[in-house]
Amino acid sequence: MAAYRNEQRWLHHRGRTFHFVSYEGKPANTKRLEPATEPAWFLMQGGKRWEAMPYVEGQAEAELDSLLAAWLDEHVFAGEGPPSAPAPPTPPPSVRRRKDVKK
């Protein structure tokens, strides 16, 4: 039986680069009461990983990139609006003067 080979994807989305790595599933461990896991893609950042979506062997790269981008929109960019929406303008800071300060 061949050993599992991790795959890596770097996805450029909304002006940022994201690193995804695939990990194989693990069988259940009844001694530790851990359930079995399926192979999945994980977002890697800052020495941590977050499960993004199931790994499908032989999946087309364009389809995978589209699904990973959709996952990023839902989980990383949630609440920021659609990708094409420009950022709202920043209002100028208000200038407040204290009345008791003499010049």
Phi, psi and omega in degrees: 000132182284147178285149178293139178244118179294144174249153178231145177225134171250121184243124175267118184214128179053042175080008179232160178249131181241142182248123178242142178229139176269141176232145179286159177285166179237144175289161179295146176243101184290333179293325180259003181058037179261130179284162176291152177236152178266159174300142185208162172267139179235139172278129180253129178197130176060036179076009179238165176222145179233131179292129183257307185195163179296147176272129178241115181296134178080011180292139180297140183300318181296318179294317179299313179299320179296317180292320178294321177296320178296322178295318178299317179300321183282322188254330182260317184258021181301133178086358181267000180086178180294155183302331184272354182287127178289155178292141179294148181294145179276125180291149180294149178295141180284144180259114181244133178245137175281137183287334184272001179270126179263144180257000000 
